[in-house]
Amino acid sequence: MQSPNHNAFVARLRASPAFDSARELDELAVRHTDGLELLQAVIADKLAPKEEACRFWADTFNVAFVDPFA
């Protein structure tokens, strides 16, 4: 079962103006039902830049993303 955050993350990625990998995202979402695994897969497969993907993931929790290495 997918969490609400998982679905919100997928929706947020799809809504991004530069996003054009819907089919790839759908395949990853089916394989990675855990949200964090999906986030890591999106980054590893370069469907979205790391900073953007992490920001979208944080948005699903209503928290700000801060890169600890920046």
PQR file of N, CA, C, O and H, with PARSE charges and radii, in Angstrom:
ATOM      1  N   MET A   1       0.852  -1.189   0.000 -0.4000 1.5000
ATOM      2  CA  MET A   1       0.000   0.000   0.000 -0.0000 2.0000
ATOM      3  C   MET A   1       0.890   1.241   0.000  0.5500 1.7000
ATOM      4  O   MET A   1       1.862   1.323   0.751 -0.5500 1.4000
ATOM      5  N   GLN A   2       0.550   2.185  -0.836 -0.4000 1.5000
ATOM      6  CA  GLN A   2       1.331   3.403  -0.938 -0.0000 2.0000
ATOM      7  C   GLN A   2       0.842   4.424   0.082  0.5500 1.7000
ATOM      8  O   GLN A   2      -0.352   4.531   0.359 -0.5500 1.4000
ATOM      9  H   GLN A   2      -0.239   2.119  -1.446  0.4000 1.0000
ATOM     10  N   SER A   3       1.789   5.165   0.630 -0.4000 1.5000
ATOM     11  CA  SER A   3       1.447   6.191   1.606 -0.0000 2.0000
ATOM     12  C   SER A   3       0.914   7.427   0.888  0.5500 1.7000
ATOM     13  O   SER A   3       1.151   7.604  -0.307 -0.5500 1.4000
ATOM     14  H   SER A   3       2.760   5.078   0.405  0.4000 1.0000
ATOM     15  N   PRO A   4       0.197   8.277   1.610 -0.5600 1.5000
ATOM     16  CA  PRO A   4      -0.251   9.535   1.007  0.2800 2.0000
ATOM     17  C   PRO A   4       0.931  10.382   0.529  0.5500 1.7000
ATOM     18  O   PRO A   4       0.822  11.091  -0.472 -0.5500 1.4000
ATOM     19  N   ASN A   5       2.052  10.310   1.239 -0.4000 1.5000
ATOM     20  CA  ASN A   5       3.231  11.076   0.837 -0.0000 2.0000
ATOM     21  C   ASN A   5       3.765  10.565  -0.496  0.5500 1.7000
ATOM     22  O   ASN A   5       4.218  11.350  -1.329 -0.5500 1.4000
ATOM     23  H   ASN A   5       2.140   9.734   2.052  0.4000 1.0000
ATOM     24  N   HIS A   6       3.711   9.267  -0.696 -0.4000 1.5000
ATOM     25  CA  HIS A   6       4.158   8.655  -1.949 -0.0000 2.0000
ATOM     26  C   HIS A   6       3.362   9.240  -3.107  0.5500 1.7000
ATOM     27  O   HIS A   6       3.934   9.672  -4.108 -0.5500 1.4000
ATOM     28  H   HIS A   6       3.342   8.629  -0.020  0.4000 1.0000
ATOM     29  N   ASN A   7       2.038   9.252  -2.966 -0.4000 1.5000
ATOM     30  CA  ASN A   7       1.159   9.767  -4.013 -0.0000 2.0000
ATOM     31  C   ASN A   7       1.352  11.265  -4.218  0.5500 1.7000
ATOM     32  O   ASN A   7       1.340  11.744  -5.352 -0.5500 1.4000
ATOM     33  H   ASN A   7       1.573   8.901  -2.153  0.4000 1.0000
ATOM     34  N   ALA A   8       1.527  12.000  -3.135 -0.4000 1.5000
ATOM     35  CA  ALA A   8       1.738  13.448  -3.239 -0.0000 2.0000
ATOM     36  C   ALA A   8       3.069  13.749  -3.921  0.5500 1.7000
ATOM     37  O   ALA A   8       3.165  14.693  -4.704 -0.5500 1.4000
ATOM     38  H   ALA A   8       1.537  11.611  -2.214  0.4000 1.0000
ATOM     39  N   PHE A   9       4.083  12.959  -3.630 -0.4000 1.5000
ATOM     40  CA  PHE A   9       5.396  13.141  -4.258 -0.0000 2.0000
ATOM     41  C   PHE A   9       5.306  12.903  -5.763  0.5500 1.7000
ATOM     42  O   PHE A   9       5.851  13.677  -6.550 -0.5500 1.4000
ATOM     43  H   PHE A   9       4.005  12.191  -2.994  0.4000 1.0000
ATOM     44  N   VAL A  10       4.624  11.841  -6.159 -0.4000 1.5000
ATOM     45  CA  VAL A  10       4.444  11.534  -7.580 -0.0000 2.0000
ATOM     46  C   VAL A  10       3.682  12.672  -8.259  0.5500 1.7000
ATOM     47  O   VAL A  10       4.052  13.101  -9.352 -0.5500 1.4000
ATOM     48  H   VAL A  10       4.182  11.212  -5.520  0.4000 1.0000
ATOM     49  N   ALA A  11       2.635  13.153  -7.626 -0.4000 1.5000
ATOM     50  CA  ALA A  11       1.844  14.243  -8.202 -0.0000 2.0000
ATOM     51  C   ALA A  11       2.666  15.516  -8.332  0.5500 1.7000
ATOM     52  O   ALA A  11       2.560  16.231  -9.329 -0.5500 1.4000
ATOM     53  H   ALA A  11       2.334  12.805  -6.739  0.4000 1.0000
ATOM     54  N   ARG A  12       3.481  15.798  -7.329 -0.4000 1.5000
ATOM     55  CA  ARG A  12       4.320  17.014  -7.350 -0.0000 2.0000
ATOM     56  C   ARG A  12       5.347  16.931  -8.471  0.5500 1.7000
ATOM     57  O   ARG A  12       5.580  17.917  -9.171 -0.5500 1.4000
ATOM     58  H   ARG A  12       3.566  15.218  -6.519  0.4000 1.0000
ATOM     59  N   LEU A  13       5.964  15.762  -8.651 -0.4000 1.5000
ATOM     60  CA  LEU A  13       6.921  15.589  -9.743 -0.0000 2.0000
ATOM     61  C   LEU A  13       6.244  15.791 -11.096  0.5500 1.7000
ATOM     62  O   LEU A  13       6.772  16.480 -11.969 -0.5500 1.4000
ATOM     63  H   LEU A  13       5.774  14.961  -8.083  0.4000 1.0000
ATOM     64  N   ARG A  14       5.077  15.185 -11.258 -0.4000 1.5000
ATOM     65  CA  ARG A  14       4.346  15.303 -12.529 -0.0000 2.0000
ATOM     66  C   ARG A  14       3.998  16.755 -12.844  0.5500 1.7000
ATOM     67  O   ARG A  14       3.991  17.154 -14.008 -0.5500 1.4000
ATOM     68  H   ARG A  14       4.649  14.625 -10.549  0.4000 1.0000
ATOM     69  N   ALA A  15       3.710  17.545 -11.811 -0.4000 1.5000
ATOM     70  CA  ALA A  15       3.302  18.933 -11.994 -0.0000 2.0000
ATOM     71  C   ALA A  15       4.468  19.867 -12.300  0.5500 1.7000
ATOM     72  O   ALA A  15       4.262  21.008 -12.712 -0.5500 1.4000
ATOM     73  H   ALA A  15       3.715  17.221 -10.865  0.4000 1.0000
ATOM     74  N   SER A  16       5.679  19.386 -12.101 -0.4000 1.5000
ATOM     75  CA  SER A  16       6.851  20.214 -12.362 -0.0000 2.0000
ATOM     76  C   SER A  16       6.925  20.559 -13.849  0.5500 1.7000
ATOM     77  O   SER A  16       6.803  19.669 -14.691 -0.5500 1.4000
ATOM     78  H   SER A  16       5.846  18.459 -11.766  0.4000 1.0000
ATOM     79  N   PRO A  17       7.121  21.828 -14.186 -0.5600 1.5000
ATOM     80  CA  PRO A  17       7.125  22.232 -15.594  0.2800 2.0000
ATOM     81  C   PRO A  17       8.171  21.518 -16.452  0.5500 1.7000
ATOM     82  O   PRO A  17       7.929  21.279 -17.635 -0.5500 1.4000
ATOM     83  N   ALA A  18       9.294  21.183 -15.897 -0.4000 1.5000
ATOM     84  CA  ALA A  18      10.369  20.568 -16.682 -0.0000 2.0000
ATOM     85  C   ALA A  18      10.289  19.041 -16.713  0.5500 1.7000
ATOM     86  O   ALA A  18      11.112  18.397 -17.363 -0.5500 1.4000
ATOM     87  H   ALA A  18       9.490  21.378 -14.936  0.4000 1.0000
ATOM     88  N   PHE A  19       9.318  18.457 -16.026 -0.4000 1.5000
ATOM     89  CA  PHE A  19       9.248  16.998 -15.922 -0.0000 2.0000
ATOM     90  C   PHE A  19       8.651  16.387 -17.178  0.5500 1.7000
ATOM     91  O   PHE A  19       7.568  16.776 -17.613 -0.5500 1.4000
ATOM     92  H   PHE A  19       8.649  18.981 -15.497  0.4000 1.0000
ATOM     93  N   ASP A  20       9.369  15.418 -17.765 -0.4000 1.5000
ATOM     94  CA  ASP A  20       8.886  14.782 -18.987 -0.0000 2.0000
ATOM     95  C   ASP A  20       9.121  13.272 -18.989  0.5500 1.7000
ATOM     96  O   ASP A  20       9.295  12.664 -20.045 -0.5500 1.4000
ATOM     97  H   ASP A  20      10.249  15.102 -17.412  0.4000 1.0000
ATOM     98  N   SER A  21       9.124  12.675 -17.801 -0.4000 1.5000
ATOM     99  CA  SER A  21       9.398  11.239 -17.686 -0.0000 2.0000
ATOM    100  C   SER A  21       8.258  10.514 -16.997  0.5500 1.7000
ATOM    101  O   SER A  21       8.488   9.721 -16.084 -0.5500 1.4000
ATOM    102  H   SER A  21       8.983  13.169 -16.943  0.4000 1.0000
ATOM    103  N   ALA A  22       7.050  10.775 -17.417 -0.4000 1.5000
ATOM    104  CA  ALA A  22       5.880  10.201 -16.747 -0.0000 2.0000
ATOM    105  C   ALA A  22       5.889   8.680 -16.767  0.5500 1.7000
ATOM    106  O   ALA A  22       5.609   8.045 -15.751 -0.5500 1.4000
ATOM    107  H   ALA A  22       6.863  11.420 -18.158  0.4000 1.0000
ATOM    108  N   ARG A  23       6.204   8.098 -17.904 -0.4000 1.5000
ATOM    109  CA  ARG A  23       6.193   6.631 -17.997 -0.0000 2.0000
ATOM    110  C   ARG A  23       7.228   6.023 -17.062  0.5500 1.7000
ATOM    111  O   ARG A  23       6.944   5.048 -16.366 -0.5500 1.4000
ATOM    112  H   ARG A  23       6.431   8.614 -18.730  0.4000 1.0000
ATOM    113  N   GLU A  24       8.425   6.594 -17.046 -0.4000 1.5000
ATOM    114  CA  GLU A  24       9.490   6.091 -16.164 -0.0000 2.0000
ATOM    115  C   GLU A  24       9.086   6.240 -14.701  0.5500 1.7000
ATOM    116  O   GLU A  24       9.333   5.348 -13.890 -0.5500 1.4000
ATOM    117  H   GLU A  24       8.655   7.385 -17.611  0.4000 1.0000
ATOM    118  N   LEU A  25       8.464   7.373 -14.366 -0.4000 1.5000
ATOM    119  CA  LEU A  25       8.020   7.591 -12.993 -0.0000 2.0000
ATOM    120  C   LEU A  25       6.966   6.570 -12.596  0.5500 1.7000
ATOM    121  O   LEU A  25       7.003   6.042 -11.485 -0.5500 1.4000
ATOM    122  H   LEU A  25       8.263   8.098 -15.024  0.4000 1.0000
ATOM    123  N   ASP A  26       6.028   6.287 -13.491 -0.4000 1.5000
ATOM    124  CA  ASP A  26       5.001   5.284 -13.198 -0.0000 2.0000
ATOM    125  C   ASP A  26       5.619   3.923 -12.906  0.5500 1.7000
ATOM    126  O   ASP A  26       5.195   3.230 -11.981 -0.5500 1.4000
ATOM    127  H   ASP A  26       5.998   6.716 -14.394  0.4000 1.0000
ATOM    128  N   GLU A  27       6.614   3.544 -13.688 -0.4000 1.5000
ATOM    129  CA  GLU A  27       7.286   2.262 -13.475 -0.0000 2.0000
ATOM    130  C   GLU A  27       8.001   2.233 -12.124  0.5500 1.7000
ATOM    131  O   GLU A  27       7.944   1.232 -11.410 -0.5500 1.4000
ATOM    132  H   GLU A  27       6.958   4.106 -14.440  0.4000 1.0000
ATOM    133  N   LEU A  28       8.671   3.324 -11.779 -0.4000 1.5000
ATOM    134  CA  LEU A  28       9.356   3.379 -10.486 -0.0000 2.0000
ATOM    135  C   LEU A  28       8.354   3.356  -9.332  0.5500 1.7000
ATOM    136  O   LEU A  28       8.595   2.709  -8.312 -0.5500 1.4000
ATOM    137  H   LEU A  28       8.717   4.137 -12.359  0.4000 1.0000
ATOM    138  N   ALA A  29       7.242   4.054  -9.490 -0.4000 1.5000
ATOM    139  CA  ALA A  29       6.239   4.112  -8.424 -0.0000 2.0000
ATOM    140  C   ALA A  29       5.642   2.741  -8.138  0.5500 1.7000
ATOM    141  O   ALA A  29       5.301   2.438  -6.994 -0.5500 1.4000
ATOM    142  H   ALA A  29       7.047   4.580 -10.318  0.4000 1.0000
ATOM    143  N   VAL A  30       5.513   1.914  -9.164 -0.4000 1.5000
ATOM    144  CA  VAL A  30       4.990   0.559  -8.973 -0.0000 2.0000
ATOM    145  C   VAL A  30       6.020  -0.310  -8.257  0.5500 1.7000
ATOM    146  O   VAL A  30       5.667  -1.094  -7.375 -0.5500 1.4000
ATOM    147  H   VAL A  30       5.790   2.160 -10.093  0.4000 1.0000
ATOM    148  N   ARG A  31       7.282  -0.174  -8.631 -0.4000 1.5000
ATOM    149  CA  ARG A  31       8.334  -1.005  -8.029 -0.0000 2.0000
ATOM    150  C   ARG A  31       8.722  -0.557  -6.633  0.5500 1.7000
ATOM    151  O   ARG A  31       9.102  -1.384  -5.804 -0.5500 1.4000
ATOM    152  H   ARG A  31       7.568   0.463  -9.347  0.4000 1.0000
ATOM    153  N   HIS A  32       8.634   0.732  -6.359 -0.4000 1.5000
ATOM    154  CA  HIS A  32       9.081   1.279  -5.071 -0.0000 2.0000
ATOM    155  C   HIS A  32       7.888   1.861  -4.336  0.5500 1.7000
ATOM    156  O   HIS A  32       7.574   3.043  -4.479 -0.5500 1.4000
ATOM    157  H   HIS A  32       8.325   1.404  -7.032  0.4000 1.0000
ATOM    158  N   THR A  33       7.227   1.028  -3.551 -0.4000 1.5000
ATOM    159  CA  THR A  33       6.049   1.490  -2.830 -0.0000 2.0000
ATOM    160  C   THR A  33       6.415   2.311  -1.601  0.5500 1.7000
ATOM    161  O   THR A  33       5.600   3.102  -1.127 -0.5500 1.4000
ATOM    162  H   THR A  33       7.482   0.068  -3.434  0.4000 1.0000
ATOM    163  N   ASP A  34       7.609   2.142  -1.084 -0.4000 1.5000
ATOM    164  CA  ASP A  34       8.080   2.969   0.016 -0.0000 2.0000
ATOM    165  C   ASP A  34       8.519   4.309  -0.568  0.5500 1.7000
ATOM    166  O   ASP A  34       9.271   4.351  -1.542 -0.5500 1.4000
ATOM    167  H   ASP A  34       8.271   1.499  -1.470  0.4000 1.0000
ATOM    168  N   GLY A  35       8.058   5.378   0.018 -0.4000 1.5000
ATOM    169  CA  GLY A  35       8.345   6.707  -0.509 -0.0000 2.0000
ATOM    170  C   GLY A  35       9.814   7.047  -0.579  0.5500 1.7000
ATOM    171  O   GLY A  35      10.268   7.633  -1.562 -0.5500 1.4000
ATOM    172  H   GLY A  35       7.448   5.344   0.809  0.4000 1.0000
ATOM    173  N   LEU A  36      10.566   6.688   0.447 -0.4000 1.5000
ATOM    174  CA  LEU A  36      11.988   7.010   0.449 -0.0000 2.0000
ATOM    175  C   LEU A  36      12.728   6.242  -0.643  0.5500 1.7000
ATOM    176  O   LEU A  36      13.629   6.780  -1.286 -0.5500 1.4000
ATOM    177  H   LEU A  36      10.198   6.211   1.245  0.4000 1.0000
ATOM    178  N   GLU A  37      12.350   5.001  -0.846 -0.4000 1.5000
ATOM    179  CA  GLU A  37      12.949   4.223  -1.940 -0.0000 2.0000
ATOM    180  C   GLU A  37      12.623   4.851  -3.289  0.5500 1.7000
ATOM    181  O   GLU A  37      13.465   4.878  -4.186 -0.5500 1.4000
ATOM    182  H   GLU A  37      11.618   4.563  -0.323  0.4000 1.0000
ATOM    183  N   LEU A  38      11.410   5.350  -3.428 -0.4000 1.5000
ATOM    184  CA  LEU A  38      11.023   6.018  -4.670 -0.0000 2.0000
ATOM    185  C   LEU A  38      11.850   7.279  -4.868  0.5500 1.7000
ATOM    186  O   LEU A  38      12.337   7.531  -5.971 -0.5500 1.4000
ATOM    187  H   LEU A  38      10.726   5.328  -2.699  0.4000 1.0000
ATOM    188  N   LEU A  39      12.012   8.059  -3.836 -0.4000 1.5000
ATOM    189  CA  LEU A  39      12.841   9.269  -3.922 -0.0000 2.0000
ATOM    190  C   LEU A  39      14.246   8.917  -4.386  0.5500 1.7000
ATOM    191  O   LEU A  39      14.778   9.553  -5.296 -0.5500 1.4000
ATOM    192  H   LEU A  39      11.617   7.854  -2.941  0.4000 1.0000
ATOM    193  N   GLN A  40      14.847   7.910  -3.768 -0.4000 1.5000
ATOM    194  CA  GLN A  40      16.206   7.501  -4.146 -0.0000 2.0000
ATOM    195  C   GLN A  40      16.257   7.009  -5.587  0.5500 1.7000
ATOM    196  O   GLN A  40      17.227   7.281  -6.295 -0.5500 1.4000
ATOM    197  H   GLN A  40      14.415   7.393  -3.029  0.4000 1.0000
ATOM    198  N   ALA A  41      15.240   6.296  -6.031 -0.4000 1.5000
ATOM    199  CA  ALA A  41      15.203   5.796  -7.407 -0.0000 2.0000
ATOM    200  C   ALA A  41      15.055   6.947  -8.399  0.5500 1.7000
ATOM    201  O   ALA A  41      15.691   6.939  -9.453 -0.5500 1.4000
ATOM    202  H   ALA A  41      14.453   6.075  -5.456  0.4000 1.0000
ATOM    203  N   VAL A  42      14.229   7.929  -8.074 -0.4000 1.5000
ATOM    204  CA  VAL A  42      14.059   9.093  -8.948 -0.0000 2.0000
ATOM    205  C   VAL A  42      15.387   9.813  -9.128  0.5500 1.7000
ATOM    206  O   VAL A  42      15.733  10.225 -10.235 -0.5500 1.4000
ATOM    207  H   VAL A  42      13.712   7.936  -7.218  0.4000 1.0000
ATOM    208  N   ILE A  43      16.123   9.961  -8.043 -0.4000 1.5000
ATOM    209  CA  ILE A  43      17.428  10.627  -8.109 -0.0000 2.0000
ATOM    210  C   ILE A  43      18.429   9.770  -8.877  0.5500 1.7000
ATOM    211  O   ILE A  43      19.144  10.275  -9.742 -0.5500 1.4000
ATOM    212  H   ILE A  43      15.842   9.627  -7.143  0.4000 1.0000
ATOM    213  N   ALA A  44      18.483   8.476  -8.565 -0.4000 1.5000
ATOM    214  CA  ALA A  44      19.440   7.573  -9.225 -0.0000 2.0000
ATOM    215  C   ALA A  44      19.192   7.480 -10.724  0.5500 1.7000
ATOM    216  O   ALA A  44      20.138   7.411 -11.509 -0.5500 1.4000
ATOM    217  H   ALA A  44      17.902   8.065  -7.862  0.4000 1.0000
ATOM    218  N   ASP A  45      17.914   7.479 -11.125 -0.4000 1.5000
ATOM    219  CA  ASP A  45      17.569   7.382 -12.548 -0.0000 2.0000
ATOM    220  C   ASP A  45      17.546   8.741 -13.240  0.5500 1.7000
ATOM    221  O   ASP A  45      17.247   8.844 -14.430 -0.5500 1.4000
ATOM    222  H   ASP A  45      17.146   7.536 -10.487  0.4000 1.0000
ATOM    223  N   LYS A  46      17.868   9.781 -12.473 -0.4000 1.5000
ATOM    224  CA  LYS A  46      17.963  11.148 -13.001 -0.0000 2.0000
ATOM    225  C   LYS A  46      16.656  11.631 -13.640  0.5500 1.7000
ATOM    226  O   LYS A  46      16.664  12.300 -14.673 -0.5500 1.4000
ATOM    227  H   LYS A  46      18.111   9.698 -11.507  0.4000 1.0000
ATOM    228  N   LEU A  47      15.543  11.278 -13.009 -0.4000 1.5000
ATOM    229  CA  LEU A  47      14.264  11.779 -13.480 -0.0000 2.0000
ATOM    230  C   LEU A  47      14.045  13.221 -13.033  0.5500 1.7000
ATOM    231  O   LEU A  47      13.262  13.956 -13.634 -0.5500 1.4000
ATOM    232  H   LEU A  47      15.537  10.734 -12.170  0.4000 1.0000
ATOM    233  N   ALA A  48      14.743  13.614 -11.977 -0.4000 1.5000
ATOM    234  CA  ALA A  48      14.698  14.986 -11.475 -0.0000 2.0000
ATOM    235  C   ALA A  48      16.033  15.248 -10.778  0.5500 1.7000
ATOM    236  O   ALA A  48      16.640  14.328 -10.228 -0.5500 1.4000
ATOM    237  H   ALA A  48      15.379  13.016 -11.489  0.4000 1.0000
ATOM    238  N   PRO A  49      16.486  16.491 -10.800 -0.5600 1.5000
ATOM    239  CA  PRO A  49      17.717  16.822 -10.063  0.2800 2.0000
ATOM    240  C   PRO A  49      17.531  16.539  -8.570  0.5500 1.7000
ATOM    241  O   PRO A  49      16.423  16.651  -8.046 -0.5500 1.4000
ATOM    242  N   LYS A  50      18.603  16.178  -7.902 -0.4000 1.5000
ATOM    243  CA  LYS A  50      18.548  15.805  -6.485 -0.0000 2.0000
ATOM    244  C   LYS A  50      17.882  16.890  -5.647  0.5500 1.7000
ATOM    245  O   LYS A  50      16.993  16.594  -4.849 -0.5500 1.4000
ATOM    246  H   LYS A  50      19.503  16.087  -8.328  0.4000 1.0000
ATOM    247  N   GLU A  51      18.297  18.131  -5.814 -0.4000 1.5000
ATOM    248  CA  GLU A  51      17.750  19.226  -4.993 -0.0000 2.0000
ATOM    249  C   GLU A  51      16.241  19.361  -5.197  0.5500 1.7000
ATOM    250  O   GLU A  51      15.491  19.539  -4.237 -0.5500 1.4000
ATOM    251  H   GLU A  51      19.020  18.372  -6.462  0.4000 1.0000
ATOM    252  N   GLU A  52      15.806  19.277  -6.443 -0.4000 1.5000
ATOM    253  CA  GLU A  52      14.384  19.414  -6.744 -0.0000 2.0000
ATOM    254  C   GLU A  52      13.594  18.237  -6.171  0.5500 1.7000
ATOM    255  O   GLU A  52      12.556  18.438  -5.540 -0.5500 1.4000
ATOM    256  H   GLU A  52      16.415  19.132  -7.223  0.4000 1.0000
ATOM    257  N   ALA A  53      14.072  17.024  -6.382 -0.4000 1.5000
ATOM    258  CA  ALA A  53      13.382  15.839  -5.877 -0.0000 2.0000
ATOM    259  C   ALA A  53      13.281  15.882  -4.349  0.5500 1.7000
ATOM    260  O   ALA A  53      12.231  15.573  -3.787 -0.5500 1.4000
ATOM    261  H   ALA A  53      14.915  16.861  -6.894  0.4000 1.0000
ATOM    262  N   CYS A  54      14.360  16.261  -3.689 -0.4000 1.5000
ATOM    263  CA  CYS A  54      14.343  16.338  -2.220 -0.0000 2.0000
ATOM    264  C   CYS A  54      13.401  17.435  -1.736  0.5500 1.7000
ATOM    265  O   CYS A  54      12.708  17.266  -0.732 -0.5500 1.4000
ATOM    266  H   CYS A  54      15.213  16.512  -4.146  0.4000 1.0000
ATOM    267  N   ARG A  55      13.375  18.552  -2.448 -0.4000 1.5000
ATOM    268  CA  ARG A  55      12.454  19.628  -2.079 -0.0000 2.0000
ATOM    269  C   ARG A  55      11.002  19.157  -2.225  0.5500 1.7000
ATOM    270  O   ARG A  55      10.173  19.423  -1.355 -0.5500 1.4000
ATOM    271  H   ARG A  55      13.937  18.689  -3.263  0.4000 1.0000
ATOM    272  N   PHE A  56      10.694  18.456  -3.328 -0.4000 1.5000
ATOM    273  CA  PHE A  56       9.337  17.948  -3.527 -0.0000 2.0000
ATOM    274  C   PHE A  56       8.979  16.945  -2.435  0.5500 1.7000
ATOM    275  O   PHE A  56       7.856  16.942  -1.930 -0.5500 1.4000
ATOM    276  H   PHE A  56      11.367  18.240  -4.035  0.4000 1.0000
ATOM    277  N   TRP A  57       9.933  16.097  -2.074 -0.4000 1.5000
ATOM    278  CA  TRP A  57       9.678  15.101  -1.020 -0.0000 2.0000
ATOM    279  C   TRP A  57       9.400  15.801   0.305  0.5500 1.7000
ATOM    280  O   TRP A  57       8.465  15.437   1.018 -0.5500 1.4000
ATOM    281  H   TRP A  57      10.845  16.099  -2.484  0.4000 1.0000
ATOM    282  N   ALA A  58      10.201  16.795   0.632 -0.4000 1.5000
ATOM    283  CA  ALA A  58       9.992  17.546   1.878 -0.0000 2.0000
ATOM    284  C   ALA A  58       8.632  18.244   1.861  0.5500 1.7000
ATOM    285  O   ALA A  58       7.958  18.325   2.888 -0.5500 1.4000
ATOM    286  H   ALA A  58      10.961  17.090   0.053  0.4000 1.0000
ATOM    287  N   ASP A  59       8.232  18.746   0.693 -0.4000 1.5000
ATOM    288  CA  ASP A  59       6.933  19.410   0.574 -0.0000 2.0000
ATOM    289  C   ASP A  59       5.790  18.487   0.976  0.5500 1.7000
ATOM    290  O   ASP A  59       4.787  18.950   1.520 -0.5500 1.4000
ATOM    291  H   ASP A  59       8.780  18.680  -0.142  0.4000 1.0000
ATOM    292  N   THR A  60       5.924  17.200   0.717 -0.4000 1.5000
ATOM    293  CA  THR A  60       4.848  16.261   1.067 -0.0000 2.0000
ATOM    294  C   THR A  60       4.687  16.124   2.575  0.5500 1.7000
ATOM    295  O   THR A  60       3.647  15.670   3.054 -0.5500 1.4000
ATOM    296  H   THR A  60       6.739  16.824   0.274  0.4000 1.0000
ATOM    297  N   PHE A  61       5.718  16.516   3.326 -0.4000 1.5000
ATOM    298  CA  PHE A  61       5.660  16.490   4.794 -0.0000 2.0000
ATOM    299  C   PHE A  61       5.425  17.881   5.372  0.5500 1.7000
ATOM    300  O   PHE A  61       5.387  18.056   6.590 -0.5500 1.4000
ATOM    301  H   PHE A  61       6.562  16.885   2.938  0.4000 1.0000
ATOM    302  N   ASN A  62       5.266  18.875   4.487 -0.4000 1.5000
ATOM    303  CA  ASN A  62       5.096  20.268   4.904 -0.0000 2.0000
ATOM    304  C   ASN A  62       6.270  20.768   5.738  0.5500 1.7000
ATOM    305  O   ASN A  62       6.095  21.479   6.728 -0.5500 1.4000
ATOM    306  H   ASN A  62       5.296  18.732   3.497  0.4000 1.0000
ATOM    307  N   VAL A  63       7.484  20.375   5.308 -0.4000 1.5000
ATOM    308  CA  VAL A  63       8.708  20.876   5.936 -0.0000 2.0000
ATOM    309  C   VAL A  63       9.611  21.426   4.824  0.5500 1.7000
ATOM    310  O   VAL A  63       9.450  21.092   3.650 -0.5500 1.4000
ATOM    311  H   VAL A  63       7.627  19.798   4.504  0.4000 1.0000
ATOM    312  N   ALA A  64      10.550  22.265   5.218 -0.4000 1.5000
ATOM    313  CA  ALA A  64      11.482  22.831   4.252 -0.0000 2.0000
ATOM    314  C   ALA A  64      12.647  21.878   4.056  0.5500 1.7000
ATOM    315  O   ALA A  64      13.099  21.232   5.002 -0.5500 1.4000
ATOM    316  H   ALA A  64      10.681  22.537   6.171  0.4000 1.0000
ATOM    317  N   PHE A  65      13.132  21.792   2.822 -0.4000 1.5000
ATOM    318  CA  PHE A  65      14.325  20.998   2.539 -0.0000 2.0000
ATOM    319  C   PHE A  65      15.533  21.904   2.639  0.5500 1.7000
ATOM    320  O   PHE A  65      15.572  22.971   2.027 -0.5500 1.4000
ATOM    321  H   PHE A  65      12.765  22.316   2.054  0.4000 1.0000
ATOM    322  N   VAL A  66      16.512  21.482   3.407 -0.4000 1.5000
ATOM    323  CA  VAL A  66      17.774  22.200   3.531 -0.0000 2.0000
ATOM    324  C   VAL A  66      18.879  21.182   3.240  0.5500 1.7000
ATOM    325  O   VAL A  66      18.990  20.163   3.921 -0.5500 1.4000
ATOM    326  H   VAL A  66      16.481  20.616   3.905  0.4000 1.0000
ATOM    327  N   ASP A  67      19.680  21.466   2.237 -0.4000 1.5000
ATOM    328  CA  ASP A  67      20.807  20.581   1.904 -0.0000 2.0000
ATOM    329  C   ASP A  67      21.872  20.768   2.972  0.5500 1.7000
ATOM    330  O   ASP A  67      22.407  21.867   3.119 -0.5500 1.4000
ATOM    331  H   ASP A  67      19.589  22.295   1.684  0.4000 1.0000
ATOM    332  N   PRO A  68      22.189  19.725   3.717 -0.5600 1.5000
ATOM    333  CA  PRO A  68      23.170  19.876   4.805  0.2800 2.0000
ATOM    334  C   PRO A  68      24.591  20.117   4.297  0.5500 1.7000
ATOM    335  O   PRO A  68      25.468  20.505   5.069 -0.5500 1.4000
ATOM    336  N   PHE A  69      24.821  19.891   3.013 -0.4000 1.5000
ATOM    337  CA  PHE A  69      26.167  20.082   2.468 -0.0000 2.0000
ATOM    338  C   PHE A  69      26.325  21.441   1.797  0.5500 1.7000
ATOM    339  O   PHE A  69      27.421  21.795   1.364 -0.5500 1.4000
ATOM    340  H   PHE A  69      24.108  19.576   2.386  0.4000 1.0000
ATOM    341  N   ALA A  70      25.239  22.203   1.708 -0.4000 1.5000
ATOM    342  CA  ALA A  70      25.322  23.518   1.050 -0.0000 2.0000
ATOM    343  C   ALA A  70      25.816  24.577   2.009  0.5500 1.7000
ATOM    344  O   ALA A  70      25.947  25.740   1.630 -0.5500 1.4000
ATOM    345  H   ALA A  70      24.349  21.915   2.060  0.4000 1.0000
TER
END
